[in-house]
């Protein structure tokens, strides 16, 4: 997936569940959930239903990483 900086917000479906992300990264699901919630509180993303997220700020995410 290619995301360009400066594009308007984009909603996408994540290909993996939080549990799968946690397993792949050798983390607890709680850590993944807290991290996603932190990104949402910083208004970098908006979490919707399961596996759906809106990227509100590409630049903000780039700085976060």
C-alpha positions as CSV (number, residue, x, y, z in Angstrom):
1,X,0.0,0.0,0.0
2,X,1.4,3.4,-1.0
3,X,0.3,6.5,1.0
4,X,1.3,9.9,-0.2
5,X,1.8,12.8,2.2
6,X,-0.6,15.6,1.7
7,X,-3.5,13.5,0.5
8,X,-6.8,14.0,2.2
9,X,-7.8,11.6,4.9
10,X,-8.1,8.0,3.8
11,X,-10.2,5.2,5.3
12,X,-8.9,1.7,4.9
13,X,-9.4,-1.8,6.2
14,X,-6.5,-3.3,8.0
15,X,-5.5,-6.8,6.7
16,X,-4.8,-8.1,10.2
17,X,-6.6,-8.2,13.5
18,X,-5.1,-6.5,16.5
19,X,-4.4,-10.0,17.8
20,X,-2.6,-11.0,14.7
21,X,-0.6,-7.7,14.8
22,X,0.4,-8.4,18.4
23,X,1.4,-12.0,17.6
24,X,3.5,-10.9,14.7
25,X,5.3,-8.2,16.7
26,X,5.6,-10.4,19.8
27,X,3.5,-8.0,21.8
28,X,0.4,-8.3,23.9
29,X,-2.9,-7.3,22.3
30,X,-3.3,-4.7,25.0
31,X,-0.1,-3.0,23.9
32,X,-1.4,-2.8,20.3
33,X,-4.8,-1.5,21.4
34,X,-3.2,1.1,23.6
35,X,-0.9,2.2,20.8
36,X,-3.8,2.5,18.4
37,X,-5.8,4.4,21.0
38,X,-2.9,6.8,21.5
39,X,-2.7,7.5,17.8
40,X,-6.4,8.2,17.9
41,X,-6.1,10.6,20.9
42,X,-3.5,12.5,19.0
43,X,-6.0,12.8,16.1
44,X,-3.6,11.0,13.8
45,X,-6.1,8.2,13.1
46,X,-9.8,7.5,13.7
47,X,-10.7,4.0,14.7
48,X,-14.0,2.7,13.4
49,X,-15.3,-0.8,13.5
50,X,-13.1,-3.8,13.5
51,X,-10.1,-3.5,11.2
52,X,-11.2,-0.1,9.8
53,X,-9.2,3.0,10.4
54,X,-9.1,6.5,8.9
55,X,-5.7,8.2,8.5
56,X,-6.2,11.8,9.5
57,X,-2.6,13.0,9.3
58,X,0.0,11.4,7.1
59,X,2.7,13.9,8.3
60,X,1.8,13.2,11.9
61,X,2.1,9.5,11.4
62,X,5.4,9.9,9.6
63,X,6.7,11.9,12.6
64,X,5.4,9.3,15.0
65,X,7.4,6.6,13.3
